[in-house]
Protein backbone atom coordinates (compact mmCIF):
# COMPACT_ATOMS: atom_id res chain seq x y z
CA UNK A 1 0.00 0.00 0.00
CA UNK A 2 1.37 3.42 -0.97
CA UNK A 3 1.98 6.24 1.48
CA UNK A 4 0.49 9.69 1.06
CA UNK A 5 3.73 11.21 -0.16
CA UNK A 6 5.27 9.20 -2.98
CA UNK A 7 3.75 6.53 -5.20
CA UNK A 8 4.19 4.68 -8.45
CA UNK A 9 3.22 7.92 -10.21
CA UNK A 10 6.28 9.59 -8.67
CA UNK A 11 8.62 7.19 -10.44
CA UNK A 12 6.56 7.28 -13.63
CA UNK A 13 6.98 11.04 -13.86
CA UNK A 14 10.73 10.90 -13.13
CA UNK A 15 11.20 8.27 -15.85
CA UNK A 16 9.25 10.37 -18.36
CA UNK A 17 11.29 13.44 -17.43
CA UNK A 18 14.51 11.49 -18.02
CA UNK A 19 13.31 10.67 -21.54
CA UNK A 20 11.97 14.18 -22.25
CA UNK A 21 14.47 16.43 -20.51
CA UNK A 22 13.63 19.68 -22.25
CA UNK A 23 11.85 22.90 -21.34
CA UNK A 24 8.90 22.50 -23.71
CA UNK A 25 7.96 19.08 -22.32
CA UNK A 26 8.37 20.23 -18.75
CA UNK A 27 6.18 23.28 -19.34
CA UNK A 28 3.44 21.04 -20.75
CA UNK A 29 3.66 18.74 -17.71
CA UNK A 30 4.14 21.37 -15.00
CA UNK A 31 0.87 20.45 -13.28
CA UNK A 32 1.86 16.79 -13.18
CA UNK A 33 5.21 17.80 -11.65
CA UNK A 34 3.41 19.81 -8.98
CA UNK A 35 1.00 16.99 -8.13
CA UNK A 36 3.38 14.03 -8.14
CA UNK A 37 6.72 15.58 -7.13
CA UNK A 38 6.82 19.02 -5.53
CA UNK A 39 3.63 19.05 -3.44
CA UNK A 40 4.17 15.54 -1.96
CA UNK A 41 7.82 16.41 -1.24
CA UNK A 42 6.82 19.60 0.58
CA UNK A 43 4.21 17.66 2.57
CA UNK A 44 6.86 15.13 3.56
CA UNK A 45 9.28 17.86 4.62
CA UNK A 46 6.59 19.51 6.77
CA UNK A 47 5.75 16.18 8.41
CA UNK A 48 9.44 15.57 9.21
CA UNK A 49 9.82 18.68 11.37
CA UNK A 50 8.90 17.02 14.68
CA UNK A 51 10.79 13.78 14.06
CA UNK A 52 13.90 15.65 12.97
CA UNK A 53 13.80 17.81 16.10
CA UNK A 54 13.74 14.65 18.20
CA UNK A 55 17.01 13.57 16.57
CA UNK A 56 18.60 17.02 16.69
CA UNK A 57 16.88 20.39 17.13
CA UNK A 58 19.60 22.07 15.07
CA UNK A 59 18.67 20.53 11.72
CA UNK A 60 15.80 22.14 9.89
CA UNK A 61 12.85 20.87 7.86
CA UNK A 62 11.81 23.84 5.71
CA UNK A 63 8.84 23.17 3.39
CA UNK A 64 9.34 26.02 0.93
CA UNK A 65 9.26 25.82 -2.86
CA UNK A 66 12.44 27.88 -3.08
CA UNK A 67 15.21 28.17 -0.51
CA UNK A 68 14.02 25.36 1.74
CA UNK A 69 14.81 21.68 2.21
CA UNK A 70 13.63 20.67 -1.27
CA UNK A 71 16.45 21.00 -3.78
CA UNK A 72 15.62 22.82 -7.00
CA UNK A 73 14.67 20.77 -10.05
CA UNK A 74 16.68 22.99 -12.38
CA UNK A 75 20.25 21.90 -13.04
CA UNK A 76 23.17 24.33 -13.06
CA UNK A 77 24.35 23.95 -16.65
CA UNK A 78 26.78 26.88 -16.70
CA UNK A 79 30.05 25.01 -16.36
CA UNK A 80 29.45 21.41 -17.47
CA UNK A 81 29.07 19.76 -20.85
CA UNK A 82 25.74 18.21 -19.82
CA UNK A 83 23.16 20.82 -20.74
CA UNK A 84 20.03 18.91 -19.73
CA UNK A 85 17.93 21.53 -17.89
CA UNK A 86 16.29 19.33 -15.22
CA UNK A 87 17.32 16.93 -12.49
CA UNK A 88 15.64 13.56 -12.80
CA UNK A 89 15.55 12.89 -9.06
CA UNK A 90 14.01 14.33 -5.93
CA UNK A 91 16.63 15.69 -3.53
CA UNK A 92 15.74 16.72 0.01
CA UNK A 93 18.37 18.04 2.42
CA UNK A 94 17.59 18.74 6.06
CA UNK A 95 20.47 21.13 6.64
CA UNK A 96 22.09 22.33 9.86
CA UNK A 97 20.63 25.63 11.04
CA UNK A 98 23.94 27.42 10.40
CA UNK A 99 24.45 25.87 6.98
CA UNK A 100 24.30 28.14 3.94
CA UNK A 101 24.36 25.61 1.09
CA UNK A 102 24.54 21.93 0.14
CA UNK A 103 28.05 21.70 1.62
CA UNK A 104 26.68 22.02 5.15
CA UNK A 105 26.16 19.00 7.42
CA UNK A 106 22.79 17.47 6.73
CA UNK A 107 20.41 14.57 6.54
CA UNK A 108 19.52 13.78 2.95
CA UNK A 109 16.93 11.83 0.95
CA UNK A 110 17.43 10.95 -2.72
CA UNK A 111 14.57 9.54 -4.80
CA UNK A 112 15.32 8.34 -8.33
CA UNK A 113 14.11 5.23 -10.17
CA UNK A 114 16.30 2.32 -9.02
CA UNK A 115 18.66 4.70 -7.19
CA UNK A 116 17.05 5.72 -3.89
CA UNK A 117 18.98 6.29 -0.71
CA UNK A 118 19.26 8.11 2.59
CA UNK A 119 22.43 10.11 3.14
CA UNK A 120 24.02 11.67 6.22
CA UNK A 121 27.11 13.79 6.75
CA UNK A 122 28.82 16.55 4.84
CA UNK A 123 29.50 16.61 1.11
CA UNK A 124 32.58 18.34 -0.29
CA UNK A 125 33.40 20.52 2.76
CA UNK A 126 35.70 23.50 2.21
CA UNK A 127 39.37 23.25 3.13
CA UNK A 128 38.91 24.67 6.63
CA UNK A 129 36.05 22.31 7.51
CA UNK A 130 37.89 19.39 5.96
CA UNK A 131 40.97 20.11 8.06
CA UNK A 132 38.90 20.40 11.21
CA UNK A 133 37.26 17.02 10.61
CA UNK A 134 40.60 15.35 9.92
CA UNK A 135 42.12 16.89 13.05
CA UNK A 136 39.16 15.69 15.10
CA UNK A 137 39.63 12.17 13.75
CA UNK A 138 43.27 12.26 14.87
CA UNK A 139 42.42 13.69 18.29
CA UNK A 140 39.31 11.59 18.91
CA UNK A 141 40.24 8.45 17.02
CA UNK A 142 38.42 6.15 19.42
CA UNK A 143 35.13 8.06 19.16
CA UNK A 144 35.39 8.14 15.36
CA UNK A 145 35.97 4.41 15.20
CA UNK A 146 33.13 3.75 17.62
CA UNK A 147 30.74 5.89 15.55
CA UNK A 148 31.60 3.98 12.37
CA UNK A 149 31.34 0.60 14.05
CA UNK A 150 28.04 1.01 15.90
CA UNK A 151 26.08 -2.04 14.81
CA UNK A 152 22.89 -0.30 13.58
CA UNK A 153 24.92 2.27 11.64
CA UNK A 154 27.24 -0.31 10.14
CA UNK A 155 24.29 -2.53 9.19
CA UNK A 156 22.56 0.19 7.18
CA UNK A 157 25.23 2.65 6.04
CA UNK A 158 28.45 2.63 4.06
CA UNK A 159 30.77 5.58 3.51
CA UNK A 160 30.55 7.18 0.07
CA UNK A 161 31.98 10.06 -1.89
CA UNK A 162 35.51 10.73 -3.08
CA UNK A 163 38.88 10.14 -1.45
CA UNK A 164 42.41 11.33 -2.15
CA UNK A 165 44.80 8.93 -3.85
CA UNK A 166 47.59 9.99 -1.51
CA UNK A 167 47.59 10.98 2.19
CA UNK A 168 46.71 14.63 2.76
CA UNK A 169 49.61 16.96 3.42
CA UNK A 170 50.55 17.21 7.08
CA UNK A 171 49.19 13.81 8.11
CA UNK A 172 51.18 10.67 8.78
CA UNK A 173 50.81 8.23 5.89
CA UNK A 174 51.15 5.41 8.45
CA UNK A 175 48.28 6.69 10.60
CA UNK A 176 45.93 3.76 11.44
CA UNK A 177 42.96 5.82 10.22
CA UNK A 178 44.64 7.06 7.05
CA UNK A 179 41.73 5.82 4.90
CA UNK A 180 39.40 8.12 6.82
CA UNK A 181 41.87 11.01 6.67
CA UNK A 182 42.08 10.68 2.87
CA UNK A 183 38.36 11.29 2.49
CA UNK A 184 37.23 14.40 0.59
CA UNK A 185 33.58 13.74 1.47
CA UNK A 186 32.28 12.62 4.84
CA UNK A 187 28.99 11.16 3.73
CA UNK A 188 27.40 7.81 4.48
CA UNK A 189 24.69 6.25 2.33
CA UNK A 190 21.91 3.79 3.07
CA UNK A 191 20.16 2.28 0.06
CA UNK A 192 16.37 2.11 -0.31
CA UNK A 193 14.27 0.37 -2.93
CA UNK A 194 11.51 1.93 -5.01
CA UNK A 195 9.08 -0.21 -3.02
CA UNK A 196 10.32 1.19 0.30
CA UNK A 197 9.76 4.72 -0.97
CA UNK A 198 6.14 3.85 -1.83
CA UNK A 199 5.43 1.82 1.30
CA UNK A 200 3.25 3.09 4.16
CA UNK A 201 6.28 2.71 6.46
CA UNK A 202 8.35 5.03 4.27
CA UNK A 203 8.56 7.95 6.69
CA UNK A 204 9.38 5.69 9.63
CA UNK A 205 12.12 4.03 7.59
CA UNK A 206 13.72 7.38 6.81
CA UNK A 207 13.51 8.57 10.41
CA UNK A 208 14.97 5.29 11.69
CA UNK A 209 17.90 5.54 9.27
CA UNK A 210 18.59 9.12 10.32
CA UNK A 211 18.44 8.10 13.97
CA UNK A 212 21.05 5.34 13.72
CA UNK A 213 23.50 7.90 12.31
CA UNK A 214 23.30 9.93 15.52
CA UNK A 215 26.88 9.32 16.71
CA UNK A 216 28.30 9.87 13.23
CA UNK A 217 26.53 13.20 12.82
CA UNK A 218 27.37 14.26 16.37
CA UNK A 219 31.07 13.64 15.71
CA UNK A 220 31.08 15.75 12.53
CA UNK A 221 29.19 18.61 14.17
CA UNK A 222 31.61 18.71 17.09
CA UNK A 223 34.54 18.76 14.66
CA UNK A 224 33.00 21.85 13.06
CA UNK A 225 32.07 23.40 16.42
CA UNK A 226 28.37 23.19 15.60
CA UNK A 227 25.65 22.36 18.08
CA UNK A 228 24.06 18.95 17.75
PyMOL commands that set and color helices and strands:
alter all, ss='L'
color gray80, all
select helices_A, chain A and resi 8-19+23-28+30-55+127-139+141-149+151-156+178-181+194-198+202-212+214-223
alter helices_A, ss='H'
color red, helices_A
select strands_A, chain A and resi 90-95+106-111+116-122+158-160+186-192
alter strands_A, ss='S'
color yellow, strands_A
deselect
rebuild
show_as cartoon
